[in-house]
Amino acid sequence: MTYVLPIVMIVIFNIIYHICSKSVPVGVSPFLSLAVTYLVGFILSIIIFLITRTGEGVVSELGRVNWAAPVLGLSVVGLEAGFIYAYKYGWEISRASLVQSSFLAISLIFVGFFLYDEPLTWNKILGVLVCIAGLVLINL
């Protein structure tokens, strides 16, 4: 269950994420919308942190945070703004996610290979070709 639950969460929250991203009104700045989003996320994250912490203080916990947290913040803003703009400019919800996921999957195969020494297998290369074929088919 611990192996499946995170994937189920990702799928469920990704569905909600895309519905919300597509529902941002055209006349609203995506960045103001994201500011409200992050305010809610900040408050919720602090509450969950306080409920689930292991007894260590916030300062002690903050001392162990590395470069990944602020860079993740930058990447999430870019990611979410990209989707909001994609939907504002007319991308279909069924296409935008599929197209970006295919490019992302292809890219992450090489990221895994070059940065994390993950093997580049024939199955992965075949997967890249299937992704490319899927992109061609979805855009016909």
C-alpha positions in Angstrom: 0.0 0.0 0.0 2.8 2.4 0.7 4.1 1.8 -2.8 0.7 2.5 -4.5 -0.7 5.2 -2.2 1.7 8.0 -3.4 0.9 7.3 -7.0 -2.9 7.4 -6.3 -2.4 10.7 -4.5 -0.4 12.1 -7.4 -3.1 11.1 -9.9 -6.0 12.4 -7.8 -4.3 15.7 -7.0 -3.1 16.1 -10.5 -6.6 15.9 -11.8 -7.7 18.5 -9.3 -4.6 20.6 -10.2 -5.4 20.6 -13.9 -9.1 21.4 -13.3 -8.1 24.3 -11.1 -5.4 25.5 -13.5 -7.9 25.5 -16.4 -10.5 27.3 -14.2 -8.4 30.4 -13.5 -10.4 33.2 -15.0 -8.9 34.7 -18.1 -8.9 38.3 -16.7 -6.9 37.3 -13.5 -3.2 37.5 -13.4 -1.8 34.0 -13.1 0.7 35.2 -10.6 -1.9 36.7 -8.3 -3.8 33.5 -8.5 -0.6 31.6 -7.7 0.1 33.9 -4.7 -3.3 32.9 -3.3 -2.6 29.3 -4.1 0.8 29.4 -2.3 -0.7 31.3 0.7 -3.2 28.4 1.2 -0.4 25.9 0.5 1.8 27.6 3.1 -0.8 27.7 5.8 -1.8 24.0 5.1 1.8 22.9 5.1 2.6 24.7 8.4 -0.5 23.1 10.0 0.4 19.6 8.7 4.1 20.1 9.8 3.0 21.1 13.3 0.7 18.1 13.6 3.2 15.5 12.2 6.5 16.8 13.5 8.7 14.5 15.5 9.3 16.9 18.4 12.1 18.9 16.9 11.7 22.7 16.7 11.0 24.6 13.5 14.5 26.3 13.7 16.2 22.9 14.0 14.2 21.6 11.1 14.9 24.6 9.0 18.6 24.1 9.6 18.4 20.9 7.6 16.7 22.4 4.5 19.0 22.5 1.5 19.0 24.2 -1.9 16.3 21.9 -3.2 13.4 23.7 -1.3 13.8 27.2 -2.8 14.7 25.8 -6.2 11.6 23.6 -6.0 9.6 26.7 -5.2 10.9 28.5 -8.3 10.2 25.4 -10.5 6.7 25.0 -9.2 5.9 28.7 -10.0 7.2 28.2 -13.5 5.3 24.9 -13.9 2.0 26.2 -12.7 2.2 29.4 -14.6 3.1 27.4 -17.7 -0.1 25.4 -17.3 -2.3 28.4 -16.6 -0.9 30.1 -19.7 -1.3 27.0 -21.8 -5.0 26.8 -20.8 -5.5 30.5 -21.3 -4.0 30.3 -24.8 -6.4 27.5 -25.7 -4.7 24.1 -25.0 -7.2 21.4 -24.3 -6.9 19.9 -20.8 -6.6 16.4 -22.3 -3.8 17.4 -24.6 -1.6 19.8 -22.6 -1.0 17.3 -19.9 -0.3 14.5 -22.3 2.1 16.5 -24.4 4.1 17.8 -21.5 4.1 14.4 -19.8 5.5 12.8 -22.9 8.3 15.4 -23.2 8.9 15.2 -19.5 9.2 11.4 -19.6 11.6 11.5 -22.4 13.7 14.2 -20.7 13.7 12.5 -17.3 15.1 9.3 -18.9 18.2 11.3 -19.8 18.3 13.2 -16.5 18.2 9.8 -14.7 21.0 8.5 -16.9 23.3 11.6 -16.7 22.7 12.8 -13.1 21.7 9.6 -11.2 23.5 6.8 -13.1 20.2 5.1 -13.9 20.6 2.6 -16.8 19.5 3.6 -20.3 17.8 0.3 -21.3 16.3 -0.8 -24.6 12.9 -0.7 -22.8 13.4 3.0 -22.0 14.5 3.8 -25.6 11.4 2.0 -26.8 9.4 4.0 -24.4 10.8 7.2 -25.8 9.8 6.0 -29.3 6.3 5.2 -28.0 6.0 8.7 -26.4 7.0 10.3 -29.7 4.5 8.1 -31.6 1.9 9.2 -29.1 2.7 12.8 -29.6 2.3 12.4 -33.3 -1.0 10.6 -32.9 -2.5 13.0 -30.4 -1.7 16.0 -32.6 -3.2 14.6 -35.9 
